[in-house]
Amino acid sequence: MRHFDAIVLGAGSAGELIASNLAKAGRSVAMIEKLRVGGECAYVSCMPSKSMLRSTQVRNLTKKIVELGGSKNPILLSDEEGAFAWAASRRDQIVENRDDASATASAIKAGVELIRGTGRFEGPDQLRVNEENLSWTDLILATGSTSTIPKIEGLDEIDFWTSDQALSANTRPKSVLIVGGGPVGCELAQIFARFGAETTIVQFTEQLVEHEHPEIAKRLAQNLVADGVKISFDTSVTKVEMSVNKTVIAHLSNGSVITVERLIIASGRHPNISELNLNLLGIEVNDKGAIQVDGHCRVLGYEHIWAAGDVTGIAPFTHTANYQGRIVSANVLGGDEVANYSAVPRAIYTDPPVASVGEMKAARSADDFIHAQIELSEVSRNKTDGEAGGLLILSADPSRGVLTGATAIGPHADEWLVEATLAIRAEVPLATLCDVVHGFPTFSEAYEVPMRELLHLSLLSREKLAQRLKRAEITQCDHEFELDKVLGQVRCIKCGDLDDEMQLPNLAVATKEAKDDFYKTQASFE
């Protein structure tokens, strides 16, 4: 039985990164993968979908060339079916025709031993791959996720697509029914609709992308409808069958029947662990099938077993997998890195995109957080670009004086959301964020008005606290001092008194008007 310093199960974004890092550090590393090195994102998910969406965006923009002043006369575009095939050929070039030869060569060059096959545990310290047993010092579980197939009568008797097949197709179906209105379903809907396919989304909840802010989800639905997408909310597919001419007949819970050329399942994903025999290691998963890890990305209860990527169920995005990959790499090599997931951004790359980060709702009650928003139509850049507008919503915790969440739909929102991502991760005081100068004209200017509103609301929150304490006629207080990140001061969280000996002059403070308001509050309390 061969022994390795580290065995990495899975060669996706996290696994490939970890294996290469450890091998470069001099460890003996075996990486087990039955499909492609680089994972699904590079070949049948993130990259091909963004390529196709870019093609639809350019095609749609070309239709506006007269409106936007690019030409006095319109441009004649090729037919939609032919355009889809041409976009697919560009997509295949970008994903290297779904060939992992380049990624494989890079891993081997780094010193990784790649073993093609499926790994299954045969005991607490043995992994069986093909006909060989392997052992390890450190074990890394990075097997990713797989499509969740809903229970629909007749589904196993028809030829349906998942997003993998939909994003590998070279010909455009005339009509598609997409089961699921999450991020993947919405992106696929825009791709097929803008290339002329009759497109329907069946969503089992009352809004698309159920985990996003309702108003943002509403705007997204409106945009898709404008592209020609039909959406059925609070609806599920109860039965499917194949017609004599090979079309799919779908029966919906609302009583309607839809006939389409292709049925696409986009109803989410779940951790890919079914073939591992984790029970032989004593590893338990949570109710969603995810392997539970601590802040160091160690599997709970195990010193030398780690997990990273979608298999952990934590913010299942490629960038999270890469982040966890860096954490695991450092810690296996003796580091003490701790993951922080407070500001992991997410995006839906439709046109315009949806982008979100942080927490938009208080965990305790709706009164704990404050909110402010702005229509992107009020931003000058929106006018120069001839865009349709959008919406930015911000959320803050007034007790800490920091931004907690941001969500937007609008042009390039996936790019300019980085300002909120950094602010949340670093817990930048609201006063400092209000003092940021944005270039003109840029979409990032959208932050300025709602950010100032959040600062004002935060100060009002403190004034209300002081007034409540005054009404209670508190005359003595056993002070509990904490840093007020809005004002850059240390004050008592009970009575609001400042601790002059503990002021932090190097911290950014609020505007003069904001400070004056605060001091007036203190005076009224005294």
Secondary structure as a PSIPRED ss2 file (coil, helix, strand):
# PSIPRED VFORMAT (PSIPRED V4.0)

   1 M C   1.000  0.000  0.000
   2 R E   0.000  0.000  1.000
   3 H E   0.000  0.000  1.000
   4 F E   0.000  0.000  1.000
   5 D E   0.000  0.000  1.000
   6 A E   0.000  0.000  1.000
   7 I E   0.000  0.000  1.000
   8 V E   0.000  0.000  1.000
   9 L E   0.000  0.000  1.000
  10 G C   1.000  0.000  0.000
  11 A C   1.000  0.000  0.000
  12 G C   1.000  0.000  0.000
  13 S H   0.000  1.000  0.000
  14 A H   0.000  1.000  0.000
  15 G H   0.000  1.000  0.000
  16 E H   0.000  1.000  0.000
  17 L H   0.000  1.000  0.000
  18 I H   0.000  1.000  0.000
  19 A H   0.000  1.000  0.000
  20 S H   0.000  1.000  0.000
  21 N H   0.000  1.000  0.000
  22 L H   0.000  1.000  0.000
  23 A H   0.000  1.000  0.000
  24 K H   0.000  1.000  0.000
  25 A C   1.000  0.000  0.000
  26 G C   1.000  0.000  0.000
  27 R C   1.000  0.000  0.000
  28 S C   1.000  0.000  0.000
  29 V E   0.000  0.000  1.000
  30 A E   0.000  0.000  1.000
  31 M E   0.000  0.000  1.000
  32 I E   0.000  0.000  1.000
  33 E E   0.000  0.000  1.000
  34 K C   1.000  0.000  0.000
  35 L C   1.000  0.000  0.000
  36 R C   1.000  0.000  0.000
  37 V C   1.000  0.000  0.000
  38 G C   1.000  0.000  0.000
  39 G C   1.000  0.000  0.000
  40 E C   1.000  0.000  0.000
  41 C H   0.000  1.000  0.000
  42 A H   0.000  1.000  0.000
  43 Y H   0.000  1.000  0.000
  44 V H   0.000  1.000  0.000
  45 S C   1.000  0.000  0.000
  46 C H   0.000  1.000  0.000
  47 M H   0.000  1.000  0.000
  48 P H   0.000  1.000  0.000
  49 S H   0.000  1.000  0.000
  50 K H   0.000  1.000  0.000
  51 S H   0.000  1.000  0.000
  52 M H   0.000  1.000  0.000
  53 L H   0.000  1.000  0.000
  54 R H   0.000  1.000  0.000
  55 S H   0.000  1.000  0.000
  56 T H   0.000  1.000  0.000
  57 Q H   0.000  1.000  0.000
  58 V H   0.000  1.000  0.000
  59 R H   0.000  1.000  0.000
  60 N H   0.000  1.000  0.000
  61 L H   0.000  1.000  0.000
  62 T H   0.000  1.000  0.000
  63 K C   1.000  0.000  0.000
  64 K C   1.000  0.000  0.000
  65 I C   1.000  0.000  0.000
  66 V C   1.000  0.000  0.000
  67 E C   1.000  0.000  0.000
  68 L C   1.000  0.000  0.000
  69 G C   1.000  0.000  0.000
  70 G C   1.000  0.000  0.000
  71 S C   1.000  0.000  0.000
  72 K C   1.000  0.000  0.000
  73 N C   1.000  0.000  0.000
  74 P C   1.000  0.000  0.000
  75 I C   1.000  0.000  0.000
  76 L C   1.000  0.000  0.000
  77 L C   1.000  0.000  0.000
  78 S C   1.000  0.000  0.000
  79 D C   1.000  0.000  0.000
  80 E H   0.000  1.000  0.000
  81 E H   0.000  1.000  0.000
  82 G H   0.000  1.000  0.000
  83 A H   0.000  1.000  0.000
  84 F H   0.000  1.000  0.000
  85 A H   0.000  1.000  0.000
  86 W H   0.000  1.000  0.000
  87 A H   0.000  1.000  0.000
  88 A H   0.000  1.000  0.000
  89 S H   0.000  1.000  0.000
  90 R H   0.000  1.000  0.000
  91 R H   0.000  1.000  0.000
  92 D H   0.000  1.000  0.000
  93 Q H   0.000  1.000  0.000
  94 I H   0.000  1.000  0.000
  95 V C   1.000  0.000  0.000
  96 E H   0.000  1.000  0.000
  97 N H   0.000  1.000  0.000
  98 R H   0.000  1.000  0.000
  99 D C   1.000  0.000  0.000
 100 D C   1.000  0.000  0.000
 101 A H   0.000  1.000  0.000
 102 S H   0.000  1.000  0.000
 103 A H   0.000  1.000  0.000
 104 T H   0.000  1.000  0.000
 105 A H   0.000  1.000  0.000
 106 S H   0.000  1.000  0.000
 107 A H   0.000  1.000  0.000
 108 I H   0.000  1.000  0.000
 109 K H   0.000  1.000  0.000
 110 A H   0.000  1.000  0.000
 111 G C   1.000  0.000  0.000
 112 V C   1.000  0.000  0.000
 113 E E   0.000  0.000  1.000
 114 L E   0.000  0.000  1.000
 115 I E   0.000  0.000  1.000
 116 R E   0.000  0.000  1.000
 117 G C   1.000  0.000  0.000
 118 T C   1.000  0.000  0.000
 119 G E   0.000  0.000  1.000
 120 R E   0.000  0.000  1.000
 121 F E   0.000  0.000  1.000
 122 E E   0.000  0.000  1.000
 123 G E   0.000  0.000  1.000
 124 P C   1.000  0.000  0.000
 125 D C   1.000  0.000  0.000
 126 Q E   0.000  0.000  1.000
 127 L E   0.000  0.000  1.000
 128 R E   0.000  0.000  1.000
 129 V E   0.000  0.000  1.000
 130 N C   1.000  0.000  0.000
 131 E C   1.000  0.000  0.000
 132 E E   0.000  0.000  1.000
 133 N E   0.000  0.000  1.000
 134 L E   0.000  0.000  1.000
 135 S E   0.000  0.000  1.000
 136 W E   0.000  0.000  1.000
 137 T E   0.000  0.000  1.000
 138 D E   0.000  0.000  1.000
 139 L E   0.000  0.000  1.000
 140 I E   0.000  0.000  1.000
 141 L E   0.000  0.000  1.000
 142 A C   1.000  0.000  0.000
 143 T C   1.000  0.000  0.000
 144 G C   1.000  0.000  0.000
 145 S E   0.000  0.000  1.000
 146 T E   0.000  0.000  1.000
 147 S E   0.000  0.000  1.000
 148 T C   1.000  0.000  0.000
 149 I C   1.000  0.000  0.000
 150 P C   1.000  0.000  0.000
 151 K C   1.000  0.000  0.000
 152 I C   1.000  0.000  0.000
 153 E E   0.000  0.000  1.000
 154 G C   1.000  0.000  0.000
 155 L H   0.000  1.000  0.000
 156 D H   0.000  1.000  0.000
 157 E H   0.000  1.000  0.000
 158 I C   1.000  0.000  0.000
 159 D C   1.000  0.000  0.000
 160 F C   1.000  0.000  0.000
 161 W E   0.000  0.000  1.000
 162 T E   0.000  0.000  1.000
 163 S H   0.000  1.000  0.000
 164 D H   0.000  1.000  0.000
 165 Q H   0.000  1.000  0.000
 166 A H   0.000  1.000  0.000
 167 L C   1.000  0.000  0.000
 168 S C   1.000  0.000  0.000
 169 A C   1.000  0.000  0.000
 170 N C   1.000  0.000  0.000
 171 T C   1.000  0.000  0.000
 172 R C   1.000  0.000  0.000
 173 P C   1.000  0.000  0.000
 174 K C   1.000  0.000  0.000
 175 S E   0.000  0.000  1.000
 176 V E   0.000  0.000  1.000
 177 L E   0.000  0.000  1.000
 178 I E   0.000  0.000  1.000
 179 V E   0.000  0.000  1.000
 180 G C   1.000  0.000  0.000
 181 G C   1.000  0.000  0.000
 182 G C   1.000  0.000  0.000
 183 P H   0.000  1.000  0.000
 184 V H   0.000  1.000  0.000
 185 G H   0.000  1.000  0.000
 186 C H   0.000  1.000  0.000
 187 E H   0.000  1.000  0.000
 188 L H   0.000  1.000  0.000
 189 A H   0.000  1.000  0.000
 190 Q H   0.000  1.000  0.000
 191 I H   0.000  1.000  0.000
 192 F H   0.000  1.000  0.000
 193 A H   0.000  1.000  0.000
 194 R H   0.000  1.000  0.000
 195 F C   1.000  0.000  0.000
 196 G C   1.000  0.000  0.000
 197 A C   1.000  0.000  0.000
 198 E E   0.000  0.000  1.000
 199 T E   0.000  0.000  1.000
 200 T E   0.000  0.000  1.000
 201 I E   0.000  0.000  1.000
 202 V E   0.000  0.000  1.000
 203 Q C   1.000  0.000  0.000
 204 F C   1.000  0.000  0.000
 205 T C   1.000  0.000  0.000
 206 E C   1.000  0.000  0.000
 207 Q C   1.000  0.000  0.000
 208 L C   1.000  0.000  0.000
 209 V C   1.000  0.000  0.000
 210 E C   1.000  0.000  0.000
 211 H C   1.000  0.000  0.000
 212 E C   1.000  0.000  0.000
 213 H C   1.000  0.000  0.000
 214 P H   0.000  1.000  0.000
 215 E H   0.000  1.000  0.000
 216 I H   0.000  1.000  0.000
 217 A H   0.000  1.000  0.000
 218 K H   0.000  1.000  0.000
 219 R H   0.000  1.000  0.000
 220 L H   0.000  1.000  0.000
 221 A H   0.000  1.000  0.000
 222 Q H   0.000  1.000  0.000
 223 N H   0.000  1.000  0.000
 224 L H   0.000  1.000  0.000
 225 V H   0.000  1.000  0.000
 226 A H   0.000  1.000  0.000
 227 D C   1.000  0.000  0.000
 228 G C   1.000  0.000  0.000
 229 V C   1.000  0.000  0.000
 230 K E   0.000  0.000  1.000
 231 I E   0.000  0.000  1.000
 232 S E   0.000  0.000  1.000
 233 F C   1.000  0.000  0.000
 234 D C   1.000  0.000  0.000
 235 T C   1.000  0.000  0.000
 236 S C   1.000  0.000  0.000
 237 V E   0.000  0.000  1.000
 238 T E   0.000  0.000  1.000
 239 K E   0.000  0.000  1.000
 240 V E   0.000  0.000  1.000
 241 E E   0.000  0.000  1.000
 242 M E   0.000  0.000  1.000
 243 S C   1.000  0.000  0.000
 244 V C   1.000  0.000  0.000
 245 N C   1.000  0.000  0.000
 246 K C   1.000  0.000  0.000
 247 T C   1.000  0.000  0.000
 248 V E   0.000  0.000  1.000
 249 I E   0.000  0.000  1.000
 250 A E   0.000  0.000  1.000
 251 H E   0.000  0.000  1.000
 252 L E   0.000  0.000  1.000
 253 S C   1.000  0.000  0.000
 254 N C   1.000  0.000  0.000
 255 G C   1.000  0.000  0.000
 256 S C   1.000  0.000  0.000
 257 V E   0.000  0.000  1.000
 258 I E   0.000  0.000  1.000
 259 T E   0.000  0.000  1.000
 260 V E   0.000  0.000  1.000
 261 E C   1.000  0.000  0.000
 262 R E   0.000  0.000  1.000
 263 L E   0.000  0.000  1.000
 264 I E   0.000  0.000  1.000
 265 I E   0.000  0.000  1.000
 266 A C   1.000  0.000  0.000
 267 S C   1.000  0.000  0.000
 268 G C   1.000  0.000  0.000
 269 R E   0.000  0.000  1.000
 270 H E   0.000  0.000  1.000
 271 P E   0.000  0.000  1.000
 272 N C   1.000  0.000  0.000
 273 I C   1.000  0.000  0.000
 274 S C   1.000  0.000  0.000
 275 E C   1.000  0.000  0.000
 276 L C   1.000  0.000  0.000
 277 N C   1.000  0.000  0.000
 278 L H   0.000  1.000  0.000
 279 N H   0.000  1.000  0.000
 280 L H   0.000  1.000  0.000
 281 L H   0.000  1.000  0.000
 282 G C   1.000  0.000  0.000
 283 I C   1.000  0.000  0.000
 284 E C   1.000  0.000  0.000
 285 V E   0.000  0.000  1.000
 286 N C   1.000  0.000  0.000
 287 D C   1.000  0.000  0.000
 288 K C   1.000  0.000  0.000
 289 G C   1.000  0.000  0.000
 290 A C   1.000  0.000  0.000
 291 I E   0.000  0.000  1.000
 292 Q C   1.000  0.000  0.000
 293 V E   0.000  0.000  1.000
 294 D C   1.000  0.000  0.000
 295 G C   1.000  0.000  0.000
 296 H C   1.000  0.000  0.000
 297 C C   1.000  0.000  0.000
 298 R E   0.000  0.000  1.000
 299 V E   0.000  0.000  1.000
 300 L C   1.000  0.000  0.000
 301 G C   1.000  0.000  0.000
 302 Y C   1.000  0.000  0.000
 303 E C   1.000  0.000  0.000
 304 H C   1.000  0.000  0.000
 305 I E   0.000  0.000  1.000
 306 W E   0.000  0.000  1.000
 307 A E   0.000  0.000  1.000
 308 A C   1.000  0.000  0.000
 309 G C   1.000  0.000  0.000
 310 D H   0.000  1.000  0.000
 311 V H   0.000  1.000  0.000
 312 T H   0.000  1.000  0.000
 313 G C   1.000  0.000  0.000
 314 I C   1.000  0.000  0.000
 315 A C   1.000  0.000  0.000
 316 P C   1.000  0.000  0.000
 317 F C   1.000  0.000  0.000
 318 T H   0.000  1.000  0.000
 319 H H   0.000  1.000  0.000
 320 T H   0.000  1.000  0.000
 321 A H   0.000  1.000  0.000
 322 N H   0.000  1.000  0.000
 323 Y H   0.000  1.000  0.000
 324 Q H   0.000  1.000  0.000
 325 G H   0.000  1.000  0.000
 326 R H   0.000  1.000  0.000
 327 I H   0.000  1.000  0.000
 328 V H   0.000  1.000  0.000
 329 S H   0.000  1.000  0.000
 330 A H   0.000  1.000  0.000
 331 N H   0.000  1.000  0.000
 332 V H   0.000  1.000  0.000
 333 L C   1.000  0.000  0.000
 334 G C   1.000  0.000  0.000
 335 G C   1.000  0.000  0.000
 336 D C   1.000  0.000  0.000
 337 E C   1.000  0.000  0.000
 338 V C   1.000  0.000  0.000
 339 A C   1.000  0.000  0.000
 340 N C   1.000  0.000  0.000
 341 Y C   1.000  0.000  0.000
 342 S C   1.000  0.000  0.000
 343 A C   1.000  0.000  0.000
 344 V C   1.000  0.000  0.000
 345 P C   1.000  0.000  0.000
 346 R E   0.000  0.000  1.000
 347 A E   0.000  0.000  1.000
 348 I E   0.000  0.000  1.000
 349 Y C   1.000  0.000  0.000
 350 T C   1.000  0.000  0.000
 351 D C   1.000  0.000  0.000
 352 P C   1.000  0.000  0.000
 353 P C   1.000  0.000  0.000
 354 V E   0.000  0.000  1.000
 355 A E   0.000  0.000  1.000
 356 S E   0.000  0.000  1.000
 357 V E   0.000  0.000  1.000
 358 G E   0.000  0.000  1.000
 359 E C   1.000  0.000  0.000
 360 M C   1.000  0.000  0.000
 361 K C   1.000  0.000  0.000
 362 A C   1.000  0.000  0.000
 363 A C   1.000  0.000  0.000
 364 R C   1.000  0.000  0.000
 365 S C   1.000  0.000  0.000
 366 A H   0.000  1.000  0.000
 367 D H   0.000  1.000  0.000
 368 D H   0.000  1.000  0.000
 369 F C   1.000  0.000  0.000
 370 I E   0.000  0.000  1.000
 371 H E   0.000  0.000  1.000
 372 A E   0.000  0.000  1.000
 373 Q E   0.000  0.000  1.000
 374 I E   0.000  0.000  1.000
 375 E E   0.000  0.000  1.000
 376 L H   0.000  1.000  0.000
 377 S H   0.000  1.000  0.000
 378 E H   0.000  1.000  0.000
 379 V C   1.000  0.000  0.000
 380 S H   0.000  1.000  0.000
 381 R H   0.000  1.000  0.000
 382 N H   0.000  1.000  0.000
 383 K H   0.000  1.000  0.000
 384 T H   0.000  1.000  0.000
 385 D C   1.000  0.000  0.000
 386 G C   1.000  0.000  0.000
 387 E C   1.000  0.000  0.000
 388 A C   1.000  0.000  0.000
 389 G C   1.000  0.000  0.000
 390 G C   1.000  0.000  0.000
 391 L E   0.000  0.000  1.000
 392 L E   0.000  0.000  1.000
 393 I E   0.000  0.000  1.000
 394 L E   0.000  0.000  1.000
 395 S E   0.000  0.000  1.000
 396 A E   0.000  0.000  1.000
 397 D E   0.000  0.000  1.000
 398 P C   1.000  0.000  0.000
 399 S C   1.000  0.000  0.000
 400 R C   1.000  0.000  0.000
 401 G C   1.000  0.000  0.000
 402 V E   0.000  0.000  1.000
 403 L E   0.000  0.000  1.000
 404 T E   0.000  0.000  1.000
 405 G E   0.000  0.000  1.000
 406 A E   0.000  0.000  1.000
 407 T E   0.000  0.000  1.000
 408 A E   0.000  0.000  1.000
 409 I E   0.000  0.000  1.000
 410 G C   1.000  0.000  0.000
 411 P C   1.000  0.000  0.000
 412 H C   1.000  0.000  0.000
 413 A H   0.000  1.000  0.000
 414 D H   0.000  1.000  0.000
 415 E H   0.000  1.000  0.000
 416 W H   0.000  1.000  0.000
 417 L C   1.000  0.000  0.000
 418 V H   0.000  1.000  0.000
 419 E H   0.000  1.000  0.000
 420 A H   0.000  1.000  0.000
 421 T H   0.000  1.000  0.000
 422 L H   0.000  1.000  0.000
 423 A H   0.000  1.000  0.000
 424 I H   0.000  1.000  0.000
 425 R H   0.000  1.000  0.000
 426 A H   0.000  1.000  0.000
 427 E C   1.000  0.000  0.000
 428 V C   1.000  0.000  0.000
 429 P E   0.000  0.000  1.000
 430 L H   0.000  1.000  0.000
 431 A H   0.000  1.000  0.000
 432 T H   0.000  1.000  0.000
 433 L H   0.000  1.000  0.000
 434 C H   0.000  1.000  0.000
 435 D C   1.000  0.000  0.000
 436 V C   1.000  0.000  0.000
 437 V C   1.000  0.000  0.000
 438 H C   1.000  0.000  0.000
 439 G C   1.000  0.000  0.000
 440 F C   1.000  0.000  0.000
 441 P C   1.000  0.000  0.000
 442 T C   1.000  0.000  0.000
 443 F H   0.000  1.000  0.000
 444 S H   0.000  1.000  0.000
 445 E H   0.000  1.000  0.000
 446 A H   0.000  1.000  0.000
 447 Y H   0.000  1.000  0.000
 448 E H   0.000  1.000  0.000
 449 V H   0.000  1.000  0.000
 450 P H   0.000  1.000  0.000
 451 M H   0.000  1.000  0.000
 452 R H   0.000  1.000  0.000
 453 E H   0.000  1.000  0.000
 454 L H   0.000  1.000  0.000
 455 L H   0.000  1.000  0.000
 456 H H   0.000  1.000  0.000
 457 L H   0.000  1.000  0.000
 458 S H   0.000  1.000  0.000
 459 L H   0.000  1.000  0.000
 460 L H   0.000  1.000  0.000
 461 S H   0.000  1.000  0.000
 462 R H   0.000  1.000  0.000
 463 E H   0.000  1.000  0.000
 464 K H   0.000  1.000  0.000
 465 L H   0.000  1.000  0.000
 466 A H   0.000  1.000  0.000
 467 Q H   0.000  1.000  0.000
 468 R H   0.000  1.000  0.000
 469 L H   0.000  1.000  0.000
 470 K H   0.000  1.000  0.000
 471 R H   0.000  1.000  0.000
 472 A C   1.000  0.000  0.000
 473 E C   1.000  0.000  0.000
 474 I C   1.000  0.000  0.000
 475 T C   1.000  0.000  0.000
 476 Q C   1.000  0.000  0.000
 477 C C   1.000  0.000  0.000
 478 D C   1.000  0.000  0.000
 479 H C   1.000  0.000  0.000
 480 E C   1.000  0.000  0.000
 481 F E   0.000  0.000  1.000
 482 E E   0.000  0.000  1.000
 483 L E   0.000  0.000  1.000
 484 D E   0.000  0.000  1.000
 485 K C   1.000  0.000  0.000
 486 V C   1.000  0.000  0.000
 487 L C   1.000  0.000  0.000
 488 G C   1.000  0.000  0.000
 489 Q E   0.000  0.000  1.000
 490 V E   0.000  0.000  1.000
 491 R E   0.000  0.000  1.000
 492 C E   0.000  0.000  1.000
 493 I C   1.000  0.000  0.000
 494 K C   1.000  0.000  0.000
 495 C C   1.000  0.000  0.000
 496 G C   1.000  0.000  0.000
 497 D C   1.000  0.000  0.000
 498 L E   0.000  0.000  1.000
 499 D C   1.000  0.000  0.000
 500 D H   0.000  1.000  0.000
 501 E H   0.000  1.000  0.000
 502 M H   0.000  1.000  0.000
 503 Q C   1.000  0.000  0.000
 504 L C   1.000  0.000  0.000
 505 P C   1.000  0.000  0.000
 506 N C   1.000  0.000  0.000
 507 L C   1.000  0.000  0.000
 508 A C   1.000  0.000  0.000
 509 V C   1.000  0.000  0.000
 510 A C   1.000  0.000  0.000
 511 T C   1.000  0.000  0.000
 512 K H   0.000  1.000  0.000
 513 E H   0.000  1.000  0.000
 514 A H   0.000  1.000  0.000
 515 K H   0.000  1.000  0.000
 516 D H   0.000  1.000  0.000
 517 D H   0.000  1.000  0.000
 518 F H   0.000  1.000  0.000
 519 Y H   0.000  1.000  0.000
 520 K H   0.000  1.000  0.000
 521 T H   0.000  1.000  0.000
 522 Q H   0.000  1.000  0.000
 523 A H   0.000  1.000  0.000
 524 S H   0.000  1.000  0.000
 525 F H   0.000  1.000  0.000
 526 E C   1.000  0.000  0.000
